[in-house]
Amino acid sequence: MAIIQAVGFFFGHGSGNFISRALGAQNAANAEKMAATGFFSAFIAGVAIAVSGMVFLSPLARLFGSTGTILPYAHDYLRFILIGAPFMVSSFMLNNLLRYQGSASLGMIGMVSGAVINIGLDPLFIFVFHLGVKGVSLATMISQTASCVLLFIVGCTREGNVRIFPRNFSPSLTKYKEMFRGGSPSLLRQAAASLAMVLLNRVAGASGNAVIAAISIVNRVFLLSGSAIIGFGQGFQPVCGFNYGAKRYDRVKKAFWFCIRISTVLLIILAAVCFIFAPDIIAFFRKDDPQVISVGTLALRAQCFSFPLLGWILLVSFMLQMTGKGIPASVLAFSRQGLFLIPLLFLLVPPLGVLGIQICTPITDFFTFLLSFPLGIRTLRKDSA
């Protein structure tokens, strides 16, 4: 799922960055050509993921950390996810495309509709049709496909938005270079996250299924807690790109500092809540497993110390990406998991065991903040000069 999302974000962010700047420069024709090229390229990439994934289904599941006990369920889940991959990639792409042109509400309608369909289908397939894990996967595939169709109809065929027509599909080296410059940070960020999760699962698996469960719960809690900040930062992106394209660097700087203030305060509050109620939060997911609660509580509290730094890290990364600074944006996007987390897993887990797994992420965030701070300050000074 993370790989599918990474590819969708690559095409969505890559084409969206260009489109946002093109709209700021009053060049709608180029924006429509890039939109069509990005969408159809994303769908083709999704087909390639589906075919290759089905061919290497078992090796893929084992590579991603599946144990012998989990493997049959991983097979059942992966099959339908892979079948729906072209629509999932396209859905992620379209959502970002709409957001980058300032139509975030339409993108939200498409994504939320898919989530609501998923929520409705899950109990139907699990409890009524008794499909188990297959039912969960099938519900995800159907909901993501519906989301893709709705996003396309509602957002990309209406007057006032950048519309997608097959005749505008015009792949070229120049367009793909622009996509790579704008989308490679997202691809690297998600790819590194996928690789880090694979290694984390394999390392945690050596300590037992309880550790896998605890770390997975902590990751989900912080993904949910951080989603508001990620959404806030994503709202900053079209503002940044449009004004950067219009050469209104003062607005870029003003929007950035506004987002930093709000996100930091919110993250401090969320971190305090998670730290205080850590045992209760973990028990909400697995109240009958004391080992999961014990391991998860320490991991959750450790991560709370670095959580307030996430706002700066994300917003600097988004700003670099939107202003076309592909190399520093890619380095920062890759650094959190690829440059810091993965090496720390090899350095800390052998001598510290489970404790090494629990403290890897907060240490990673501190190192990433130290890297992102000068990059952000330098960019703000240069573009506002």
N, C-alpha and C positions, 0 to 999 in steps of 0.2 A: 504493500500500500504506500509506503514511504517513497519507493522508487517510482511508482505510478504518479504520485503527487509531485515528485521532483521533476519528472519530464513535463508534466502539465504546467508547473510553475516556470520551467525553463522557457517554454514557448509563450506562456502568458506574460511573464515579466519581460522576456526579451523583446517581444513585439509591443507590449504595453508601454515600456519605457520610451521606445521610439515614437509611438502614437501620441503619448502625452506631450512630448517635446514638439512633435509636428503640429498638434492642435494649438499649442502655445505660439507657434510660429505661423499660424493661419494656413496650414498646408493640409487640407482635408483629403485631397486625392491620394497623396502618399500614405496617409494614415489608413485609408480603406484598402489599399494594395497590401500593406503590411499586415493588416488584420486578417485578410483572406489567406495570405501565405502562411501566417502563423497558425491559423485554425486547421487548415487541411494538412499541414505538416505535422501538427500534434496528433491528428487522427491516424495518420500513417504510422507515426511512431508508436501509438497505442496498439495497432495491429501487430507490429514487430514484437512488442513486449508479450502480447498474448500468444503468438505462435512459438516464440523461443521458450516462454515459460511452460507451456504445455508439453513441449518436447523434453524439457529437463525438469519435470515436476518434482520427482523424488530428490535428486541432488540439490535442487534449489531449496527445498524444505530443510534438508539436513544442513546445508550451508548457513541458513539463517538461524541455526541454533536449535532445531527441533530434536527432541529426545525420542527414543523408541516409543515411549508412552504417548507422546504428543503427535507423532508422525501421522497416524491415520486421520486425526482431526485436521492436521495441517493440509493433508491432501484434499479433504472434503471442502475446506475453506478456500484453498488456493484456486481450485478449478473454476468456480463461478467468478471469483475476483478477476482471474485472467481473461475469461470470456468477455467480461465487461470492461476490460482495460481500455479499449479505444474510446469508449464513451466517458470513462472516468478521466482520462488524460484530457479529453476535449472539454469536459465540464470544468476542471481546474483552470484550463486555459481561458475559457470564456468568462469565468468569474473574475479573473484578474484583468482581462481585457476591458470589461465593463467598469471595473473599479478605477483603472488608470485613466479612463476618459471622464471620470466624475459621476458615473451612474452606479454608485455603490449600492443604492437601494434596490435597483433591478437585479444586481448580482446577488444580493441578500435574499430576495424573493426566490430566486432559482435554487440557491443552496439550502435555504431553510425548508423549502417545499420537499426537496430530496430527503432531508433529515426527518421531516414529519412522516413521509411515506415509509422510511426505514423503520421508524419507531412503531408505526402501525403494523407493518408486515412481520416484524420480529416475533411477537407473541403468536401471531396467526400461524406462521410456519413452524414455530417450535412446539406450541401447546396444542394446536388444532390438528395440524398435519404431521406432527411428530417427526420433523426433518432434522432436528438437532442442529449441529454445526453447519450442515448443508443449508438449512433454512436461514440461518444468520447470513451466510455468504450470498445466498440467492436474493435475500431482501436487500442487501447492500448493492448488488449488481442492478436490480430493478430500479431502486431508488436513485442511483447515480445516473442511470440511463435516462430516467424521467427528468432529472435535474438538468442534464445536458440538453435535452430537447426543449425544455422550458426556457433555459437561459438563451438558447439560440432564437427561439420564437419571440420571446418578450424583449430581449435586449438587442439582438443583432439584425433584426429585419424592420425595425421601426425608424421612422423619420426622426432626426435629431441625434441619433447615435451613429457611431461608426458602423456601417452595415457591411455584412460579409456576402459577397457574390462569387460564385465559381470563376467568373470571367476575370476577376482581380487576382486570382491565384497566379503569382508570377515569381516562382523561386529563382533566386539569383545569388551569386556569391556575396554581393553587397548586402542584401537583405539578411542573409544568414550570419554575416559578420556582425551586423547590428544586433541580431537576436543573441548571438554568442556574447557580445559585450554587455548587453543588458540582462541576459538570462543566466549566464554562467555562475554568478554568485549564488543564485537560488539553486541551481543544479548542484553545485559543489556543497552548499549548505545541507541540502537534503540527502545527497549521496553520502557525505561524511556522517550524517546522522544515522543513515541506514547501516553503514559499515560499523559505526560505533555501537549501535543497538545489537547487531549480530555478535560482535565481540563481547559485549556486556552480557548477553544471554548465555553465550558459551562459557564465559567465566563464572557467571552466577550458577549455571547449571552444574558446574563441578562441585558446588556447595549444597546442591539439593534443590528440589522444586519449590520449597518454601522461600528460598532467596530469590528465585526467578519471580515468584508471585509478588513478593514484597517490593522489589525494585520496579516491577511493572506498574504496581499501584502508585508508587511515588511518582513515576514518570507521568502517569495519567493525571494525577492530582495537579502537578505543576503545569502540565499542558493545558488543563482546564483553567487554572488560576492565571496563567500567562496569556490565555487567548484574548482577553480584553485588551491587554497591552499590545499584542500582535495586531489586533484589529485597529487599535488606535494608531499604531505606526503605519499600518497599511492605508489608513485614511490620510496620513501625512504625505504618502507617496505621490498621488496625482497633483496635490497642491505644490509639492516640490518640483515635479517634472514640468508642469504647465508653466510655473513662474520662472523656472530655470530656462525653459525654451523661449520665454518672453523677455529674458535678461533682467528679470526683477529679482535680483539676488537678495535685496533687503527683505523681501517677503519670505524667501526660503529660510533665511536666518531667523526671522521672527517666528515662523511656524515651528522651526526646530526647537527653539528654546521653550516655547509654549508646551510642546509635547513632552519635553524632558521634565519640566516641572510637574505636570499632571501625572505622568507615568511613574515617576519616582515616589511621589506621595502614595499613590495607589499600591505600588509594589511593597512599600514598607508596611502598610496596613495588612496586606495579604500575607506577608511573611510573618508578621506578629500573630495573626490568627492561626496560621498553619503550625507555628511553633508551639503555641499554647495548647491547641487541640489535636496535636499530632496522633496520640494513641487512639482517640475517638475517630479520627478520619480514616486511619488504616483499618480499625475494627469495623467500620461501616461496610467495607468490602469483604473482609474475612474475619468476622467476629469469633469464629470457632477455631481459630488457629493461632495460639499464643506465639509461636515462633515467627510467623509472618508479621504479627503486630510488633514484636520486639525489634526485628530487623528493619521493618518499614519505618517505625517511629524515629529511630536514630538517623536513618537516611533522610527522612523528611526534615527533621530539625537541622541537620547539617546543611541541607540545601537552602534553608531559610536565610542563612547568613549571607549568601551571595545573590539571593533573588532580587533585591533592590537594584542591582547593577544591570539587570537585564534590559531595562528601558534604554539606557545609554548605548549598550551594545547593539540592540536591534535598530534604533533610530539612526545611529551612525552608519550601520550597514545599509539601511534603506536609502539614506541620503547619498552615499557614495554610488550606489546602484543607479539611482534616478538621475544623477548628474553626469552619467556616462563614464565614471572613473572605474572602468572594468577591472583593472589589475588590483588596486587596493581593496575594492569591494569583494573580489574573489578571494583574496588572501584572508580578509576578515571573516567572510562567510565560511571558509574551510577551516579556519583556525580553531574554533571552539571544539569541534569533535575530532577533526583530522590532525591538527597540529598539537593539541593539548590532551584531549580526553583519551585517545587511543594509546599514546605513549605512557600516560599516567596509569592506565590499566595494567600495562606490563611492568611498570616500576613499583606500584603500590600493592597490587593484589598478591604477588608471591610472598612478600614478607609479612603483610598485614591480614591476608585472608579476606573475610567478609567486610571487615572494617575498611579495607582499601577500596572495596566496591562502593561502600556507603559515602566515602568522602571524596571520591574522584570528581564528581560533578561540581560541587562548590569550589574546589581548587581550580578546576578548569575555567569556571566563570571568572574568578579573580584574575587569572592569566589573560583571558580574553579581554577583560576590561582594561588591563594595562596596555594591551596592544591597540585597542580601539580608541582610547582617550586621545593620544597625539594625532591619530588619523582624523578624528572629528574636529579637533581644534584647528588643525592645519587647513582642512577643507573650508571651514567657516571663515577663516581669515583670508584665504585666497579668493574665494568667490564673492566676498563682501567688500573686497578692497576696491 
